[in-house]
């Protein structure tokens, strides 16, 4: 069973994503900030297979956290999917250039989330080969 981290400062979004991921059979760990998730990642106590990451959060934003993950080779296997209400093409391009494997727009429904996981997993595997 894959371990999914959900990093979003919005409790409602975090809870909705958590419910959907659990329905898909994933083990879920929610975080309200990238700082919390970063501390957990550095500790090595838990390692996610997939991260759903909001962009606009107080403190460390999603793009900075994404760049942080992509700087360390040991974290290259983590699939990162951005979940955001930002729909500007430049924003989407920036996160993909920064190493995101996928991007879904809020509000997210079950089918979109499931498709994002499938597509992002395939894209991530293709990047590795």
PyMOL CGO cylinders between C-alpha atoms (Angstrom):
from pymol import cmd
from pymol.cgo import CYLINDER

trace = [
    CYLINDER, 0.00, 0.00, 0.00, 1.44, 3.35, -1.05, 0.3, 1, 1, 1, 1, 1, 1,
    CYLINDER, 1.44, 3.35, -1.05, 2.02, 6.05, 1.54, 0.3, 1, 1, 1, 1, 1, 1,
    CYLINDER, 2.02, 6.05, 1.54, 0.46, 9.38, 0.51, 0.3, 1, 1, 1, 1, 1, 1,
    CYLINDER, 0.46, 9.38, 0.51, 1.23, 12.72, 2.11, 0.3, 1, 1, 1, 1, 1, 1,
    CYLINDER, 1.23, 12.72, 2.11, -1.23, 15.58, 1.75, 0.3, 1, 1, 1, 1, 1, 1,
    CYLINDER, -1.23, 15.58, 1.75, 0.27, 19.00, 2.41, 0.3, 1, 1, 1, 1, 1, 1,
    CYLINDER, 0.27, 19.00, 2.41, -2.32, 21.77, 2.42, 0.3, 1, 1, 1, 1, 1, 1,
    CYLINDER, -2.32, 21.77, 2.42, -3.11, 24.54, 4.90, 0.3, 1, 1, 1, 1, 1, 1,
    CYLINDER, -3.11, 24.54, 4.90, -6.84, 24.35, 4.11, 0.3, 1, 1, 1, 1, 1, 1,
    CYLINDER, -6.84, 24.35, 4.11, -8.44, 21.82, 6.47, 0.3, 1, 1, 1, 1, 1, 1,
    CYLINDER, -8.44, 21.82, 6.47, -11.43, 21.18, 4.19, 0.3, 1, 1, 1, 1, 1, 1,
    CYLINDER, -11.43, 21.18, 4.19, -9.26, 20.44, 1.16, 0.3, 1, 1, 1, 1, 1, 1,
    CYLINDER, -9.26, 20.44, 1.16, -6.90, 18.31, 3.24, 0.3, 1, 1, 1, 1, 1, 1,
    CYLINDER, -6.90, 18.31, 3.24, -9.80, 16.27, 4.67, 0.3, 1, 1, 1, 1, 1, 1,
    CYLINDER, -9.80, 16.27, 4.67, -11.43, 15.81, 1.25, 0.3, 1, 1, 1, 1, 1, 1,
    CYLINDER, -11.43, 15.81, 1.25, -8.17, 14.63, -0.34, 0.3, 1, 1, 1, 1, 1, 1,
    CYLINDER, -8.17, 14.63, -0.34, -7.51, 12.35, 2.62, 0.3, 1, 1, 1, 1, 1, 1,
    CYLINDER, -7.51, 12.35, 2.62, -10.95, 10.72, 2.29, 0.3, 1, 1, 1, 1, 1, 1,
    CYLINDER, -10.95, 10.72, 2.29, -10.53, 10.18, -1.45, 0.3, 1, 1, 1, 1, 1, 1,
    CYLINDER, -10.53, 10.18, -1.45, -7.05, 8.70, -1.06, 0.3, 1, 1, 1, 1, 1, 1,
    CYLINDER, -7.05, 8.70, -1.06, -8.21, 6.35, 1.71, 0.3, 1, 1, 1, 1, 1, 1,
    CYLINDER, -8.21, 6.35, 1.71, -11.08, 5.20, -0.53, 0.3, 1, 1, 1, 1, 1, 1,
    CYLINDER, -11.08, 5.20, -0.53, -8.44, 4.32, -3.14, 0.3, 1, 1, 1, 1, 1, 1,
    CYLINDER, -8.44, 4.32, -3.14, -6.64, 2.21, -0.55, 0.3, 1, 1, 1, 1, 1, 1,
    CYLINDER, -6.64, 2.21, -0.55, -3.74, 4.49, 0.27, 0.3, 1, 1, 1, 1, 1, 1,
    CYLINDER, -3.74, 4.49, 0.27, -2.21, 5.06, 3.69, 0.3, 1, 1, 1, 1, 1, 1,
    CYLINDER, -2.21, 5.06, 3.69, -2.49, 8.83, 4.26, 0.3, 1, 1, 1, 1, 1, 1,
    CYLINDER, -2.49, 8.83, 4.26, -0.53, 11.28, 6.39, 0.3, 1, 1, 1, 1, 1, 1,
    CYLINDER, -0.53, 11.28, 6.39, -1.89, 14.84, 6.35, 0.3, 1, 1, 1, 1, 1, 1,
    CYLINDER, -1.89, 14.84, 6.35, 0.18, 17.96, 7.07, 0.3, 1, 1, 1, 1, 1, 1,
    CYLINDER, 0.18, 17.96, 7.07, -1.05, 21.53, 7.47, 0.3, 1, 1, 1, 1, 1, 1,
    CYLINDER, -1.05, 21.53, 7.47, 2.30, 23.02, 6.41, 0.3, 1, 1, 1, 1, 1, 1,
    CYLINDER, 2.30, 23.02, 6.41, 5.30, 22.23, 4.27, 0.3, 1, 1, 1, 1, 1, 1,
    CYLINDER, 5.30, 22.23, 4.27, 7.49, 22.91, 7.32, 0.3, 1, 1, 1, 1, 1, 1,
    CYLINDER, 7.49, 22.91, 7.32, 5.86, 20.03, 9.23, 0.3, 1, 1, 1, 1, 1, 1,
    CYLINDER, 5.86, 20.03, 9.23, 6.23, 17.71, 6.26, 0.3, 1, 1, 1, 1, 1, 1,
    CYLINDER, 6.23, 17.71, 6.26, 9.84, 18.78, 5.72, 0.3, 1, 1, 1, 1, 1, 1,
    CYLINDER, 9.84, 18.78, 5.72, 10.77, 17.99, 9.32, 0.3, 1, 1, 1, 1, 1, 1,
    CYLINDER, 10.77, 17.99, 9.32, 9.20, 14.54, 8.96, 0.3, 1, 1, 1, 1, 1, 1,
    CYLINDER, 9.20, 14.54, 8.96, 11.01, 13.97, 5.66, 0.3, 1, 1, 1, 1, 1, 1,
    CYLINDER, 11.01, 13.97, 5.66, 14.39, 15.01, 7.09, 0.3, 1, 1, 1, 1, 1, 1,
    CYLINDER, 14.39, 15.01, 7.09, 13.90, 12.76, 10.13, 0.3, 1, 1, 1, 1, 1, 1,
    CYLINDER, 13.90, 12.76, 10.13, 13.51, 9.78, 7.81, 0.3, 1, 1, 1, 1, 1, 1,
    CYLINDER, 13.51, 9.78, 7.81, 10.86, 8.31, 10.12, 0.3, 1, 1, 1, 1, 1, 1,
    CYLINDER, 10.86, 8.31, 10.12, 8.33, 8.23, 7.29, 0.3, 1, 1, 1, 1, 1, 1,
    CYLINDER, 8.33, 8.23, 7.29, 8.82, 8.39, 3.55, 0.3, 1, 1, 1, 1, 1, 1,
    CYLINDER, 8.82, 8.39, 3.55, 5.98, 9.15, 1.14, 0.3, 1, 1, 1, 1, 1, 1,
    CYLINDER, 5.98, 9.15, 1.14, 5.47, 7.46, -2.19, 0.3, 1, 1, 1, 1, 1, 1,
    CYLINDER, 5.47, 7.46, -2.19, 3.17, 10.26, -3.38, 0.3, 1, 1, 1, 1, 1, 1,
    CYLINDER, 3.17, 10.26, -3.38, 2.83, 13.86, -2.17, 0.3, 1, 1, 1, 1, 1, 1,
    CYLINDER, 2.83, 13.86, -2.17, -0.17, 16.06, -2.90, 0.3, 1, 1, 1, 1, 1, 1,
    CYLINDER, -0.17, 16.06, -2.90, 1.13, 19.58, -2.44, 0.3, 1, 1, 1, 1, 1, 1,
    CYLINDER, 1.13, 19.58, -2.44, -0.65, 22.93, -2.29, 0.3, 1, 1, 1, 1, 1, 1,
    CYLINDER, -0.65, 22.93, -2.29, 1.24, 25.90, -3.73, 0.3, 1, 1, 1, 1, 1, 1,
    CYLINDER, 1.24, 25.90, -3.73, -0.04, 28.84, -1.70, 0.3, 1, 1, 1, 1, 1, 1,
    CYLINDER, -0.04, 28.84, -1.70, 0.66, 28.21, 1.97, 0.3, 1, 1, 1, 1, 1, 1,
    CYLINDER, 0.66, 28.21, 1.97, 1.98, 30.45, 4.73, 0.3, 1, 1, 1, 1, 1, 1,
    CYLINDER, 1.98, 30.45, 4.73, 5.65, 29.99, 5.56, 0.3, 1, 1, 1, 1, 1, 1,
    CYLINDER, 5.65, 29.99, 5.56, 7.29, 27.60, 3.12, 0.3, 1, 1, 1, 1, 1, 1,
    CYLINDER, 7.29, 27.60, 3.12, 5.22, 27.57, -0.08, 0.3, 1, 1, 1, 1, 1, 1,
    CYLINDER, 5.22, 27.57, -0.08, 4.65, 24.54, -2.27, 0.3, 1, 1, 1, 1, 1, 1,
    CYLINDER, 4.65, 24.54, -2.27, 7.13, 25.50, -4.98, 0.3, 1, 1, 1, 1, 1, 1,
    CYLINDER, 7.13, 25.50, -4.98, 9.94, 25.95, -2.46, 0.3, 1, 1, 1, 1, 1, 1,
    CYLINDER, 9.94, 25.95, -2.46, 9.07, 22.61, -0.85, 0.3, 1, 1, 1, 1, 1, 1,
    CYLINDER, 9.07, 22.61, -0.85, 9.03, 20.93, -4.26, 0.3, 1, 1, 1, 1, 1, 1,
    CYLINDER, 9.03, 20.93, -4.26, 12.49, 22.34, -5.05, 0.3, 1, 1, 1, 1, 1, 1,
    CYLINDER, 12.49, 22.34, -5.05, 13.69, 21.16, -1.61, 0.3, 1, 1, 1, 1, 1, 1,
    CYLINDER, 13.69, 21.16, -1.61, 12.52, 17.60, -2.37, 0.3, 1, 1, 1, 1, 1, 1,
    CYLINDER, 12.52, 17.60, -2.37, 14.10, 17.56, -5.82, 0.3, 1, 1, 1, 1, 1, 1,
    CYLINDER, 14.10, 17.56, -5.82, 17.50, 18.70, -4.47, 0.3, 1, 1, 1, 1, 1, 1,
    CYLINDER, 17.50, 18.70, -4.47, 18.09, 15.41, -2.65, 0.3, 1, 1, 1, 1, 1, 1,
    CYLINDER, 18.09, 15.41, -2.65, 18.74, 12.30, -4.71, 0.3, 1, 1, 1, 1, 1, 1,
    CYLINDER, 18.74, 12.30, -4.71, 17.31, 10.04, -1.99, 0.3, 1, 1, 1, 1, 1, 1,
    CYLINDER, 17.31, 10.04, -1.99, 13.91, 11.72, -2.48, 0.3, 1, 1, 1, 1, 1, 1,
    CYLINDER, 13.91, 11.72, -2.48, 13.84, 11.47, -6.29, 0.3, 1, 1, 1, 1, 1, 1,
    CYLINDER, 13.84, 11.47, -6.29, 11.44, 8.52, -6.18, 0.3, 1, 1, 1, 1, 1, 1,
    CYLINDER, 11.44, 8.52, -6.18, 8.73, 10.62, -4.51, 0.3, 1, 1, 1, 1, 1, 1,
    CYLINDER, 8.73, 10.62, -4.51, 5.89, 11.43, -6.90, 0.3, 1, 1, 1, 1, 1, 1,
    CYLINDER, 5.89, 11.43, -6.90, 4.77, 15.04, -6.37, 0.3, 1, 1, 1, 1, 1, 1,
    CYLINDER, 4.77, 15.04, -6.37, 1.37, 16.21, -7.59, 0.3, 1, 1, 1, 1, 1, 1,
    CYLINDER, 1.37, 16.21, -7.59, 0.50, 19.88, -7.16, 0.3, 1, 1, 1, 1, 1, 1,
    CYLINDER, 0.50, 19.88, -7.16, -3.06, 20.60, -6.04, 0.3, 1, 1, 1, 1, 1, 1,
    CYLINDER, -3.06, 20.60, -6.04, -3.93, 24.26, -6.49, 0.3, 1, 1, 1, 1, 1, 1,
    CYLINDER, -3.93, 24.26, -6.49, -6.60, 26.73, -7.50, 0.3, 1, 1, 1, 1, 1, 1,
    CYLINDER, -6.60, 26.73, -7.50, -3.94, 28.61, -9.50, 0.3, 1, 1, 1, 1, 1, 1,
    CYLINDER, -3.94, 28.61, -9.50, -4.72, 28.09, -13.17, 0.3, 1, 1, 1, 1, 1, 1,
    CYLINDER, -4.72, 28.09, -13.17, -2.29, 30.52, -14.76, 0.3, 1, 1, 1, 1, 1, 1,
    CYLINDER, -2.29, 30.52, -14.76, -0.28, 28.77, -17.45, 0.3, 1, 1, 1, 1, 1, 1,
    CYLINDER, -0.28, 28.77, -17.45, 2.97, 30.30, -16.17, 0.3, 1, 1, 1, 1, 1, 1,
    CYLINDER, 2.97, 30.30, -16.17, 2.32, 28.87, -12.69, 0.3, 1, 1, 1, 1, 1, 1,
    CYLINDER, 2.32, 28.87, -12.69, 1.69, 25.39, -14.07, 0.3, 1, 1, 1, 1, 1, 1,
    CYLINDER, 1.69, 25.39, -14.07, 4.82, 25.60, -16.23, 0.3, 1, 1, 1, 1, 1, 1,
    CYLINDER, 4.82, 25.60, -16.23, 6.92, 26.71, -13.25, 0.3, 1, 1, 1, 1, 1, 1,
    CYLINDER, 6.92, 26.71, -13.25, 5.92, 23.77, -11.05, 0.3, 1, 1, 1, 1, 1, 1,
    CYLINDER, 5.92, 23.77, -11.05, 6.48, 21.27, -13.85, 0.3, 1, 1, 1, 1, 1, 1,
    CYLINDER, 6.48, 21.27, -13.85, 9.94, 22.80, -14.49, 0.3, 1, 1, 1, 1, 1, 1,
    CYLINDER, 9.94, 22.80, -14.49, 10.61, 22.62, -10.75, 0.3, 1, 1, 1, 1, 1, 1,
    CYLINDER, 10.61, 22.62, -10.75, 10.04, 18.86, -10.79, 0.3, 1, 1, 1, 1, 1, 1,
    CYLINDER, 10.04, 18.86, -10.79, 6.33, 18.25, -10.22, 0.3, 1, 1, 1, 1, 1, 1,
    CYLINDER, 6.33, 18.25, -10.22, 5.01, 15.05, -11.76, 0.3, 1, 1, 1, 1, 1, 1,
    CYLINDER, 5.01, 15.05, -11.76, 1.45, 16.30, -12.06, 0.3, 1, 1, 1, 1, 1, 1,
    CYLINDER, 1.45, 16.30, -12.06, -0.95, 19.17, -11.45, 0.3, 1, 1, 1, 1, 1, 1,
    CYLINDER, -0.95, 19.17, -11.45, -4.64, 19.11, -10.53, 0.3, 1, 1, 1, 1, 1, 1,
    CYLINDER, -4.64, 19.11, -10.53, -6.95, 22.05, -10.01, 0.3, 1, 1, 1, 1, 1, 1,
    CYLINDER, -6.95, 22.05, -10.01, -9.08, 22.64, -6.92, 0.3, 1, 1, 1, 1, 1, 1,
    CYLINDER, -9.08, 22.64, -6.92, -11.74, 21.61, -6.24, 0.3, 1, 1, 1, 1, 1, 1,
    CYLINDER, -11.74, 21.61, -6.24, -10.64, 18.05, -6.99, 0.3, 1, 1, 1, 1, 1, 1,
    CYLINDER, -10.64, 18.05, -6.99, -13.05, 15.18, -7.53, 0.3, 1, 1, 1, 1, 1, 1,
    CYLINDER, -13.05, 15.18, -7.53, -12.38, 11.47, -7.12, 0.3, 1, 1, 1, 1, 1, 1,
    CYLINDER, -12.38, 11.47, -7.12, -11.97, 10.69, -10.83, 0.3, 1, 1, 1, 1, 1, 1,
    CYLINDER, -11.97, 10.69, -10.83, -9.55, 13.59, -11.39, 0.3, 1, 1, 1, 1, 1, 1,
    CYLINDER, -9.55, 13.59, -11.39, -7.48, 12.53, -8.40, 0.3, 1, 1, 1, 1, 1, 1,
    CYLINDER, -7.48, 12.53, -8.40, -7.33, 8.92, -9.53, 0.3, 1, 1, 1, 1, 1, 1,
    CYLINDER, -7.33, 8.92, -9.53, -6.34, 9.98, -13.06, 0.3, 1, 1, 1, 1, 1, 1,
    CYLINDER, -6.34, 9.98, -13.06, -3.69, 12.38, -11.71, 0.3, 1, 1, 1, 1, 1, 1,
    CYLINDER, -3.69, 12.38, -11.71, -2.12, 9.55, -9.73, 0.3, 1, 1, 1, 1, 1, 1,
    CYLINDER, -2.12, 9.55, -9.73, -2.04, 7.23, -12.76, 0.3, 1, 1, 1, 1, 1, 1,
    CYLINDER, -2.04, 7.23, -12.76, -0.67, 9.84, -15.17, 0.3, 1, 1, 1, 1, 1, 1,
    CYLINDER, -0.67, 9.84, -15.17, 1.86, 11.24, -12.69, 0.3, 1, 1, 1, 1, 1, 1,
    CYLINDER, 1.86, 11.24, -12.69, 3.11, 7.77, -11.82, 0.3, 1, 1, 1, 1, 1, 1,
    CYLINDER, 3.11, 7.77, -11.82, 3.67, 6.99, -15.52, 0.3, 1, 1, 1, 1, 1, 1,
    CYLINDER, 3.67, 6.99, -15.52, 5.36, 10.36, -16.10, 0.3, 1, 1, 1, 1, 1, 1,
    CYLINDER, 5.36, 10.36, -16.10, 7.59, 9.85, -13.07, 0.3, 1, 1, 1, 1, 1, 1,
    CYLINDER, 7.59, 9.85, -13.07, 8.61, 6.36, -14.24, 0.3, 1, 1, 1, 1, 1, 1,
    CYLINDER, 8.61, 6.36, -14.24, 9.37, 7.71, -17.73, 0.3, 1, 1, 1, 1, 1, 1,
    CYLINDER, 9.37, 7.71, -17.73, 11.63, 10.41, -16.24, 0.3, 1, 1, 1, 1, 1, 1,
    CYLINDER, 11.63, 10.41, -16.24, 13.60, 7.76, -14.35, 0.3, 1, 1, 1, 1, 1, 1,
    CYLINDER, 13.60, 7.76, -14.35, 14.27, 5.68, -17.49, 0.3, 1, 1, 1, 1, 1, 1,
]
cmd.load_cgo(trace, "trace")
